[in-house]
């Protein structure tokens, strides 16, 4: 009954009950400086309360086949200049309008030259998310993933400003992240 009253109230006020625009499944894209996009996976947003969602991110298995690197399986996408390997971290699965960190940590990637067989934790890619209308935009940071690889301190959000540097957009083949 409470939910019905909320929906009716929202409609009477001229708002959709799902006005946040993030409910359901969205596509995650990486794009180059020219704006050419590559769909890399899907994010499912399931509402749990006003302005809060459970999230689940999955890479596109056709674009990200599995490779055995660093004694562990990784899903990697090949680009002409480098391989991008999905490096998800953490078990948190809820985001809010004021805290996107659980999704930011699920969207960590690590890059390597295509012929390399190992990963270097200093080659992390971390996007800080912000909202623009019904989509999320990520600002790319080069990340040293040492606090994840060698655990210490805050286990939920270990990548402090000391481990993140604004990325040189020209040095990354796909620097922009968009979820819509």
N, C-alpha and C positions, 0 to 999 in steps of 0.2 A: 504494500500500500504506500509506504514511504517513497519507494522508487517511482511509482505511478504519479504521485503528487509532484515529485521533482521533475519528471518528464513533462507533465501538464504545465507546471509553472514555467519551465524553460520555454515551451512552445508559446505560451501566452506572452512571455517577455520577448518573443521574436528570436530565440536562440534554439539551436538544435541541441538535443540532450547530449550529443557527442560532439559538441562544438569544438572540442580540442583538435579534431581532425586527424588524430593519430590512430584511432581504433582500427583494428584489422591488420592485414598484411601489406607491407610496403617493400619496395625494391631498393636495395642499396647499390649505388653506382660509384665508381671511381671515374674521374675524367681528367683529360689532359688540359694544358693551358688554352688550347683552341676550343675547348668545350665538348670534344668528342667523348662520349660516355661508354663505359663498359659495365654491364650489370654483373655484380660480383656475388649477390646473394639476396636473401629475403629476411626481413625482420617482422615478426608477428607481435603486435601490440594488443594485449588483452586488458581491458579496463578493470581495475580493482577498487577504485574510489575516484572521486573527483580529482582530476589532474594527476593520477597515478596509474601506471600500467605494469603488468608482468610482460617481460620481453623474452623473445627467443630469436637468436640470429643463426642462420645457417648459410654457409657459402654454397655457391652453385657447384655441385659435384662434377659437372661436365667441364667447367672452366678451371676448377681446382682439383686436379687428380692428386692422389695420395703419393707422397714420397717418403722414404725412410731417411731422415736426417738427424744427426746428433742423437742417435740411439732412440729415436722416437718417430712415429708417423706424423707428417705435416701435410696439409693441403696447400699446394703451391700453384700459382698462375705464372706462366712464362710470358715475359714481354721481351722485346728485342734487347733492351739494355740491362734488365735484371729480372730475377724471379721474386715474386711477392708471396710469402708464406704466411698463412693465417696462424696467429699466435694468441689464441684467446686466453684470458686469465680470469680467474675468480668464479665463484658460484652464485654471486648475487644476480637476481633476475628481475629486479623491480626498479623502475625509473619514475621520476616525477618532473613536473614543470620546472622545478628548481634544482634537480640533481639527475644528470644524464650519465653519471660515472659508471654505473653497471654496464650500460651499452658501450661506452667508450672503451672499457676494458675487454668487452667481447669483440671489439673491432680492431684489436692490436694486430699489426702485421710486422714481419721482419723481412728485410730485403737482402738479397745476396746476388753476386754475379752468377749468371746461368750455369757455368761449368762447376762452380764450387759445390762440394759435398757436405759442407758444414755451415752452421749458422753462427753469426757473431752477435752477441747480445747488445752490442753498441749500435746495431743497425735497425733498431726498432722504429716503427711508424705509429704514432698515436694521434688521434684526432680529438680535439676538444669540440664538443657539439654545442650548437646553439640553434634556436628555433627561428625559422622565417616562415610565417604562415602555417601551412599544413605540411611543411617539410623540415627536416633537420639538415644543417650544413656543418661540416667538420673543418676546423682549421688544423692543418697538419703541423705536427711537431716531430723533430727527430728525437728519438727516445733511446736512452741507455736502459736496457731492461734488466740490469744487474739486480735491483731490489726484488725482481720477480724470480730470477734464476737462483740468486743466493738470498733466501728469505731473511728478512729482519724488519723490525719496526711495524708500521701499519700494514697489515696484511690485506685489508680491504682496498685501499688506494695507495699502493707503495710508491707510485711514480710522482714524487714531489717535483717542484720547480727545478731542483738541482739536477734532475735526470731528464728534463725536457728543454729543448731549444727550438725556437721558431725555425721551421724548415726553410731552406733555400728552395723555393718552388721550382726554379729552373733546373735543379739537379734531380728532381723526381719526375719520372715519366707520367705518373697518374697522381698528382698531388691533391686533387679535390675530391671530397666525399659528400655525397648527397643521398639522403634517404627520403623517398616520396612515394 
